[in-house]
Each structure stands twice: as C-alpha cells, then as structure tokens.
Amino acid sequence: MTSLIDSTKDRILAAAEELFARTGVARTSLRAITALARVNLAAVNYHFGSKEGLVEEVYRRRLEPLNRARLANLEQLQRRRRKPSLEEILEAFMSPVASLARDPAQGGPTVMRLLGQTHAEAEAPYKSYFAGEYKRVLDRYHAALCRVLPEIPPADVRWRLQFLVGALTYPVAERQLVELVSGESMSPDNVSQVVHRLLPFVTAGFRAPVSHAKPRRRRPPARATTPRKRQE
C-alpha cells in the first residue's frame, strides 16, 4: 500500500489512516505508524507537529470532500424553484458516502471503517474538528429539515439527524458484520444499494410523530406479607 506513495507526508497519512481504521486512534502508536510508513519519528513531527496534528490532518483530508459534496447537494436543491422534499434532502446528505466508499482515491472502504472508529471512540483529538466543520454541515441540514418538517420540534429533528448519521455509518463501516447478519456480500460498489434501502427507513423515522408521553415508572413489587398467627 505505502510503497506506491512517494511523498513522505502522504506515506505517513496513508499509514495512519489504515491503522486508525483498523485499531482506532487511541490504540495506534506513532511507532506503529512510522514503521508502516517507513519513516522516522522526526518526519511525523516535521510534517504534523504531534500525533494530534496528524490525527486532525487524516480526518480533514477525508471529511472535507465529503462535507463539500453534502453542502453542494443541498445548495443545488435550494436553488430550484420547487421546494425540496424530505426524501431529496436526506438523499443529498447520504449519497456522497456511497461515492466516497466506491472511490479508492478518496480512501474507499478504509475511510468508512475510519468513520466507524470515530463514532466509537469520540476521543478529544478529533472532537474539535467535528465540532467545527462537520457541525456546520449538520446545522445546514438541520435547518433544511426543519423547514420541511414544521410539525416536528427542532430538538427532535436534531436527534433524528444524529440517528441518521449512526444508521448510515454502521452498514458501511461494519461491512463484515452486516454481511454475516444479512447473508449477502457487500462490496464498496454496493454501498449505493445500502443508501437506496436505508432512505425509506430514515424518511419514515423523520416523519414519525413525536410522543410526549413520559415513560411510566415501574412500581417495585409488593412485599409478600405473612399472615399473623392466631393467638390461642
């Protein structure tokens, strides 16, 4: 994998991406990254300053194209005279993931596993990145979804948007588990089929009425009382 990459910086990024996707950020050491990239530790410090800087760059180079595609899709919908439908907004958000998974130049399946690790770990080094650029994209989609779902409170729309992110990440990041459960093989080319199948499911979830009923508290079981003996 890394032997085809000439640039020292690119070799480090490719090695870090592969290891982060495989074992997570917290459990990946700089020693493992430099060994796979065939560089020394000084090269990492020179190009990225620290492991935190490397982590941020790994995510930035993969998520920025994804974010740009999602925003471009939304802007294209909003430029039309006709008001976009809920299905169109959700598809605009979901479809770039299928493109990302299919394209080896953008990281392909490795990036999808990387995103899965991200949601599983939620470590501090990349929380700041997600709170910035990624949050901006979610905020734009949240506003668009609120416009087509005026009957759903904005707080519930935001929760459902988070559920969408999780539902979209799971089948593409945990491909082997999905194959085991479904009995079907899923290549990167089939991610678009996953999006196609997921769309009606999440659309129904966004349209579901909000229940204001509070969950009932279960009463503790009553203690069994022993009958008193008769006094003779």
Secondary structure, 3 states (H helix, E strand, C coil): CHHHCCCHHHHHHHHHHHHHHHHCCCCCCHHHHHHHHCCCHHHHHHHHCCHHHHHHHHHHHHHHHHHHHHHHHHHHHHHCCCCCCHHHHHHHHHHHHHHHHHCHHHCHHHHHHHHHHHHHHCCHHHHHHHHHHHHHHHHHHHHHHHHHCCCCCHHHHHHHHHHHHHHHHHHHHCHHHHHHHHCCCCCHHHHHHHHHHHHHHHHHHHHCCCCCCCCCCCCCCCCCCCCCCCCC
